[in-house]
């Protein structure tokens, strides 16, 4: 079995798209933090004192999105291969 080299090119468009997606995840996490401060009637200073937790939450949301995207791609690939057999 011969293994060929695979060249992976990441374009600037891909980098910008993923940066925008992470920005949306960051905004979503920040919105969740605002809701938590409002809902639990805590001090608004927690918005900037808990920025680290907000960034970690954004990273978790981004990772969950990446896992979901990979699962969808694998399912689509299996379905396409199944359709080609017929």
C-alpha positions as CSV (number, residue, x, y, z in Angstrom):
1,X,0.0,0.0,0.0
2,X,1.5,3.3,-1.1
3,X,0.8,6.4,0.9
4,X,0.7,9.7,-1.1
5,X,1.4,13.0,0.4
6,X,-1.6,15.2,0.8
7,X,-1.0,19.0,0.5
8,X,-3.5,21.0,2.7
9,X,-3.9,24.6,1.7
10,X,-5.6,26.9,4.1
11,X,-6.7,30.0,2.3
12,X,-7.1,33.5,3.8
13,X,-10.8,33.1,3.2
14,X,-11.0,30.0,5.4
15,X,-9.0,31.8,8.2
16,X,-11.3,34.8,8.0
17,X,-14.4,32.7,8.0
18,X,-13.3,30.7,11.1
19,X,-12.3,33.9,12.9
20,X,-15.8,35.3,12.2
21,X,-17.4,32.1,13.5
22,X,-15.2,32.3,16.7
23,X,-16.2,35.9,17.0
24,X,-19.9,34.9,16.9
25,X,-19.2,32.2,19.5
26,X,-17.5,34.9,21.7
27,X,-20.5,37.2,21.3
28,X,-22.9,34.3,22.2
29,X,-20.9,33.5,25.3
30,X,-20.8,37.2,26.3
31,X,-24.5,37.4,25.8
32,X,-25.0,34.4,28.0
33,X,-22.8,36.1,30.6
34,X,-25.0,39.3,30.4
35,X,-28.1,37.2,30.8
36,X,-26.6,35.4,33.9
37,X,-25.7,38.7,35.5
38,X,-29.2,40.1,34.8
39,X,-31.0,36.9,35.8
40,X,-29.2,36.3,39.1
41,X,-29.1,40.1,40.0
42,X,-25.3,40.2,40.5
43,X,-23.0,43.1,40.0
44,X,-22.3,44.2,36.5
45,X,-18.6,44.3,37.3
46,X,-18.7,40.5,36.8
47,X,-18.8,41.1,33.0
48,X,-15.2,42.1,32.9
49,X,-13.9,40.1,35.9
50,X,-15.2,36.8,34.3
51,X,-13.8,37.5,30.8
52,X,-11.6,34.4,31.1
53,X,-14.6,32.1,31.7
54,X,-16.4,33.8,28.8
55,X,-13.5,33.1,26.5
56,X,-13.3,29.4,27.7
57,X,-17.1,29.1,27.1
58,X,-16.7,30.5,23.6
59,X,-13.9,28.0,22.9
60,X,-16.2,25.2,24.1
61,X,-19.0,26.4,21.9
62,X,-16.6,26.6,18.9
63,X,-15.3,23.1,19.6
64,X,-18.8,21.8,19.8
65,X,-19.6,23.4,16.5
66,X,-16.5,21.8,14.9
67,X,-17.5,18.4,16.2
68,X,-21.0,18.8,14.9
69,X,-19.6,19.9,11.5
70,X,-17.4,16.8,11.3
71,X,-20.2,14.5,12.2
72,X,-22.4,16.0,9.5
73,X,-19.7,15.7,6.9
74,X,-19.1,12.0,7.8
75,X,-22.8,11.3,7.6
76,X,-23.0,13.0,4.2
77,X,-20.0,11.1,3.0
78,X,-21.6,7.8,4.1
79,X,-24.9,8.7,2.5
80,X,-23.2,9.7,-0.8
81,X,-21.2,6.4,-0.9
82,X,-24.4,4.4,-0.2
83,X,-26.2,6.2,-3.0
84,X,-23.4,5.5,-5.5
85,X,-23.6,1.8,-4.8
86,X,-27.2,1.6,-6.1
